[in-house]
């Protein structure tokens, strides 16, 4: 039968407790500290990883926002550039249209001026030809009787004129002035007749001068103060040319 020795049991228990103490002090506690440090390191690493992940998320979000902003800015710039290009194109088209219309107006005005000038030159040429033709015909058929007839008609116009209205503004001491232009020199009797007619029609003496102009062909021209009466055949041809040019 196994006998139990109390002292042996106590000694064994003491040895066991000493072993437990030694193990706790030199093995379990360091291991526990190591495990705790390891746990703290893992926790720290996890916190760092979490912060890094959060920073990465923030960086990603900022990048995405910047990317979105860049895309929006690029789209806005593209749209603005498209608007500017379209506006510039419309402006250039309007300028080209304005230039074309201006050139067209200038061309039309130039053509109208050239046409008017050509018509005017044509009328002048036709009028000159007509007057030269008429002058040639009348000069060719002019006879002393026709010359006398034109002269008498011119004299009758002078004799019938009331000259007083033309000299109302002149002072009494100053004599009125008259000039008679004829294609041939007058006979003494014709001059006296004209001078008497002027004195009678003007109510006062008139200073009369005579001038010879063969271009008048027949008839004559009277200049009295500021008035002029053209009763010459050349004057009639000139009026005929003017009327002809206006009607052509």
CORJORA-V919300 format. One record per run of one state. SS is the DSSP state (helix for helix, strand for strand, loop for the rest). FROM is the first residue (numbers start at 1). TO is the last residue. If there is no record, write none. Layout:
# CORJORA-V919300
ss,from,to
SS,FROM,TO
SS,FROM,TO
This chain:
# CORJORA-V919300
ss,from,to
loop,1,5
helix,6,141
loop,142,143
helix,144,159
loop,160,163
helix,164,167
loop,168,175
strand,176,182
loop,183,187
helix,188,202
loop,203,205
strand,206,212
loop,213,213
helix,214,216
loop,217,219
strand,220,224
loop,225,226
strand,227,230
loop,231,232
helix,233,247
loop,248,248
